[in-house]
Amino acid sequence: MTVDEKHKSNDANDDKPSTEGELIVCIYYEFLLRLSGGFFISKFIISLPMPLIIPSSNKLPIYNSLVSERVHVIDKSRAEHQDIRPLRIGLLNLMPAAVREKTEIQFFRLLGNTPLQIEPVLIRFDDFIPNTGKERMEVFYEKFVEVKSKGLDGLIVTGANLETQENGLLLDFDQIHFVDEWKKILDWAKEYVTSTIYSCLGSHFALEHFYKIEREHSEQKIFGVFTHTLDHSNHPEILRGMNDQVPVPHSRWGNIPIKSINHPELQIVAQNPDCGWHMILGRNGREIYLQGHPEYDREDLVGEYLRDKENGQEMPHNYFPNNDETQTPICNWKADSSVFYRNWVNHVYQTTGYDTTKPFMES
């Protein structure tokens, strides 16, 4: 068995809770929710998992993968008969076709482990659509104009494989062919979405767009798992239950130095002296910027390392036991990742309006 084959066998065993116990919990939860008229949801069982809502027809290709990982999924028709409105959480997935489906699974897995019903919405641009995987996107991704008309409670904007040019220099954002449509979605989200998470390159793009804060090119790729110190004094509702020291995978050439984050609406809440900040909260939690990848699976850095090793890529920092690439990588970030996304979903639920076209509930 090769090193690559050995590593690929591990992800399927991660994050698999017991099915029987969770089924009982969900049935009991629904009974208590109806009995209490909804009050129970925010006062007692904030840690219980609730399902993603998937349409009964045209099931997403990742449906079976989610079920096999025991992510809670229910039919949309069943959800419509329940006396609560599911949260509409959008995913603007900018990753290339080779990892597009995997990215969906990673974020849906985290959303499906939260205590509320969530209707995930896959979003694509109105005009631009990539040629590779085009047919799949046309079926399962909604155009932004359609999403805009229905509204969202929360939004996640992923990174993209557009960080560098062939010469190794950072790609100027204005050279990205869908940059205008990307800005259009961000401007709309700023006004109408309760809270938005910007991931990796998405965070760099948004910080430059909103605050004119530009990224720099790192001399060496920031690559590995870095432990960040959390500042629990800022927005405890987002950081509640997370450890004081939180490991997070990073994989990027671009970097925004801590010294550049000097806007009064931005607070750094997770940072590391070697790789910089991981999490920034903006506008009182309406914007969350993540330089790292808490959604990553155990093996994700392996593939990048083996792909680029011959070109001089160094071993990922603090990843393989004893820096031995033949051993299974250490996965020590998923617990805090799950807690963070649960907190974020609960934050959105507590502040969003019943009308999805409005970002906040009526006072």
ABEGO torsion letter per residue (X at the ends): XBAAAAAAAAAAABGBBBAAAAAAAAAAAAAAAAAAGGAAAAAAAAABBBBBBBBABGBBAAAAAAAAAGBBBBBAAAAAABABBBBBBBBBBABBAAAAAAAAAAAAAAAAABABBBBBBBBBBAABBBABGAAAAAAABBBAAAAAAAEBABBBBBBBBAABBAAGBBBBAAABAAAAAAAAAAAAAAAABABBBBBEAAAAAAAAAAAGBBBBBBABBBBEBBBBBBBAABGAAAABGBBABBBBBBBBABBBBAAABABAABBBABBBAAAEBABBBBGGGABBBBABBAABBAAAAAAAAAAAAAAGBBBBBGABBGGBAABBBBBAAAAAAAAAAAAAAAAAAAABBABAABABBBX
